[in-house]
């Protein structure tokens, strides 16, 4: 199974896809003659689209800091989506409150899956974050005497066969399209 297929099989990825489909369906029934609703539709779609993309980005990374950066973006957009969907309740002509409640329930389930997913990130695989926002607990900053030595840095151990996986997945996608 390719790395891409493994990502598609993750329960959190599948839940993100369900959320996107629900948001797409909701957007389809909203009126087009209200500028505020139009903006809300755009924001909801954008937030829903980002969730699976960032899950894939985090899963494709090996470094803790990159995974956490993606996780922070996922959290921001999931929370934003929760508020955006909920704001529709205050539109006088919006009658499909059940849709709002359904999407919010799905987002609550997504949040619980997210918490579990993030708890499994490998905290041993990190590079010091100078902003000190995405360092794992207990991480020790490098000493000022520590200088990056490109000659001794093991690129293969850090990045693995990323290019090979990417190339293979890309070739599979091209073959599938033909």
Helices and strands as residue ranges (DSSP letters): H 3-9, H 11-29, H 35-60, H 64-87, G 88-90, H 97-119, H 155-159, H 162-177
